[in-house]
Amino acid sequence: MLRTAVIGLGRIGWSYHVPQIVAHEKLSLCAVVDTSTDRLAEAKEKYGVEGYTDMMEMISAAKPNLVVICTPTHLHAAQSIAAMEAGVDVFLDKPMAKDLSECHAIQEAMERTGRKLMVYQPHRVMPETVALKAVLAENLIGDVYMYKRYVSNYVRRNDWQAMLKYGGGMLNNYGAHYIDQALYLLGSDEEAENIHCIRYRMASLGDADDVVKIVIETKSRKTIDVDINQATKASLPLFVVYGRYGNIIHTRLSDGRPGFKVDYLQPEELKKISLSEDLAAAGRKYAPDAAAELPWKVKEFAVADFSKVNFYDYCYEYFSQGKESFIPVEQTIHLMSIIDTCRNQSDIFA
Ligand SMILES: NC(=O)c1ccc[n+]([C@@H]2O[C@H](COP(=O)([O-])OP(=O)(O)OC[C@H]3O[C@@H](n4cnc5c(N)ncnc54)[C@H](O)[C@@H]3O)[C@@H](O)[C@H]2O)c1
């Protein structure tokens, strides 16, 4: 059994990590930590688990093998480093830390202490991601050249996530999800080369961004276009992927279920045409076949036919069984370096 302690009993710690650990047959919840004694009492009552207000006191008393850190983002670096220095591995909620220099300090502590650390990136295991990865693996649309992701809501956020000094803002918060998801879907070898970011604060209180536009050109010349808008009711397709011979769109399928619709051409079915230097386009037409006449094919993939993967299985394999990390820390550092570039090049327009 992997003795596991949760630090921070907030939205994600209490609603996701604690129940997942309790339900997992290879992990045991050995302690919880929170500065709120009410929350510790709630954990004691519901799970019979001992609570502490100080992480270091908990480590010496409960001797966990693993701590799961789900406190506000500005605390991630200090708590991760302290846990590793005390001989404990760390499963850290995203974003890895407040900024890139803190991420490097965490990586340096991993190397110095020889401890393991993985960052929780739940969107890698969501059914949408599992489904889209399977669709992309079918290679129906030819070379992928552009990936668009849209995330929207209207949120008048007023908690610590609305403040930059706590590592808040949508670039850090959701950017860590959706940039990572894009890189994961397009292939782990995708490296960002040119990055452009625009940020606004529109509906949220505080000083942090709630509207973020990120455009990334990868080394293999794919475009990643991520729109995170927490100040709109407008809905657009959540995913669109463009390839040389077609596109994939997230939509309602013909049976009404949400999923991915693929419209694609098979190059061998296209009639042979040649380039013409004639300065009068033949028949006053600009292409010998109109889109409607092309031999389009359609394939549909319902998201419900794909299941979510249990992230704690990856935790058990990495922290306890000596397997490779599902998310190597170098990938997370690359993600956080993209976010850092975005932050450094964009003011927040309010
Ligand atoms: N992976 C995801 O999908 C996901 C979702 C939500 C939040 N998060 C991340 O998880 C982290 C926490 O976010 P949240 O929304 O759960 O926050 P939250 O505000 O709901 O909860 C934070 C908790 O930490 C406790 N806390 C504060 N200071 C502490 C300290 N020094 N020691 C111990 N506990 C302390 C608070 O009392 C509170 O219970 C953030 O980094 C956030 O980005 C990830």
The ligand as an SDF file (V2000), in Angstrom:
LIG
                    3D

 44 48  0  0  0  0  0  0  0  0999 V2000
   -6.2700   19.4820  -11.7190 N   0  0  0  0  0  0  0  0  0  0  0  0
   -7.4090   20.1570  -11.7020 C   0  0  0  0  0  0  0  0  0  0  0  0
   -8.3310   19.9140  -12.4580 O   0  0  0  0  0  0  0  0  0  0  0  0
   -7.5440   21.2650  -10.7020 C   0  0  0  0  0  0  0  0  0  0  0  0
   -8.8060   21.7760  -10.3760 C   0  0  0  0  0  0  0  0  0  0  0  0
   -8.8830   22.7520   -9.3890 C   0  0  0  0  0  0  0  0  0  0  0  0
   -7.7220   23.2360   -8.8050 C   0  0  0  0  0  0  0  0  0  0  0  0
   -6.5050   22.7360   -9.1740 N   0  0  0  0  0  0  0  0  0  0  0  0
   -5.2720   23.2420   -8.5590 C   0  0  0  0  0  0  0  0  0  0  0  0
   -5.2410   22.7880   -7.2150 O   0  0  0  0  0  0  0  0  0  0  0  0
   -4.7290   23.8070   -6.3750 C   0  0  0  0  0  0  0  0  0  0  0  0
   -5.7760   24.1470   -5.3260 C   0  0  0  0  0  0  0  0  0  0  0  0
   -6.9110   24.7050   -5.9560 O   0  0  0  0  0  0  0  0  0  0  0  0
   -8.3770   24.6180   -5.3120 P   0  0  0  0  0  0  0  0  0  0  0  0
   -9.3070   25.1410   -6.3490 O   0  0  0  0  0  0  0  0  0  0  0  0
   -8.6400   23.2550   -4.7770 O   0  0  0  0  0  0  0  0  0  0  0  0
   -8.2280   25.6780   -4.1260 O   0  0  0  0  0  0  0  0  0  0  0  0
   -9.1910   25.9400   -2.9050 P   0  0  0  0  0  0  0  0  0  0  0  0
   -9.1220   27.3850   -2.6130 O   0  0  0  0  0  0  0  0  0  0  0  0
  -10.5410   25.3310   -3.1390 O   0  0  0  0  0  0  0  0  0  0  0  0
   -8.5090   25.1000   -1.7160 O   0  0  0  0  0  0  0  0  0  0  0  0
   -7.2520   25.3560   -1.1810 C   0  0  0  0  0  0  0  0  0  0  0  0
   -7.1330   24.5770    0.1300 C   0  0  0  0  0  0  0  0  0  0  0  0
   -5.7900   24.7030    0.6200 O   0  0  0  0  0  0  0  0  0  0  0  0
   -5.8410   25.0320    2.0030 C   0  0  0  0  0  0  0  0  0  0  0  0
   -4.6020   25.7100    2.3740 N   0  0  0  0  0  0  0  0  0  0  0  0
   -4.2690   27.0010    2.1840 C   0  0  0  0  0  0  0  0  0  0  0  0
   -3.0310   27.2340    2.6490 N   0  0  0  0  0  0  0  0  0  0  0  0
   -2.5630   26.0480    3.1260 C   0  0  0  0  0  0  0  0  0  0  0  0
   -1.3490   25.6330    3.7110 C   0  0  0  0  0  0  0  0  0  0  0  0
   -0.3400   26.4900    3.9130 N   0  0  0  0  0  0  0  0  0  0  0  0
   -1.2170   24.3250    4.0800 N   0  0  0  0  0  0  0  0  0  0  0  0
   -2.2300   23.4500    3.9100 C   0  0  0  0  0  0  0  0  0  0  0  0
   -3.4030   23.7920    3.3420 N   0  0  0  0  0  0  0  0  0  0  0  0
   -3.5680   25.0730    2.9620 C   0  0  0  0  0  0  0  0  0  0  0  0
   -7.0920   25.8940    2.1430 C   0  0  0  0  0  0  0  0  0  0  0  0
   -7.5430   25.9610    3.4820 O   0  0  0  0  0  0  0  0  0  0  0  0
   -8.0540   25.1440    1.2240 C   0  0  0  0  0  0  0  0  0  0  0  0
   -8.7200   24.0850    1.8790 O   0  0  0  0  0  0  0  0  0  0  0  0
   -4.3740   24.9880   -7.2940 C   0  0  0  0  0  0  0  0  0  0  0  0
   -3.0100   24.9450   -7.6160 O   0  0  0  0  0  0  0  0  0  0  0  0
   -5.2140   24.7460   -8.5290 C   0  0  0  0  0  0  0  0  0  0  0  0
   -4.6280   25.2680   -9.7030 O   0  0  0  0  0  0  0  0  0  0  0  0
   -6.4100   21.7670  -10.0850 C   0  0  0  0  0  0  0  0  0  0  0  0
  1  2  1  0
  2  3  2  0
  2  4  1  0
  4  5  1  0
  4 44  2  0
  5  6  2  0
  6  7  1  0
  7  8  2  0
  8  9  1  0
  8 44  1  0
  9 10  1  0
  9 42  1  0
 10 11  1  0
 11 12  1  0
 11 40  1  0
 12 13  1  0
 13 14  1  0
 14 15  2  0
 14 16  1  0
 14 17  1  0
 17 18  1  0
 18 19  2  0
 18 20  1  0
 18 21  1  0
 21 22  1  0
 22 23  1  0
 23 24  1  0
 23 38  1  0
 24 25  1  0
 25 26  1  0
 25 36  1  0
 26 27  1  0
 26 35  1  0
 27 28  2  0
 28 29  1  0
 29 30  1  0
 29 35  2  0
 30 31  1  0
 30 32  2  0
 32 33  1  0
 33 34  2  0
 34 35  1  0
 36 37  1  0
 36 38  1  0
 38 39  1  0
 40 41  1  0
 40 42  1  0
 42 43  1  0
M  CHG  2   8   1  16  -1
M  END
$$$$
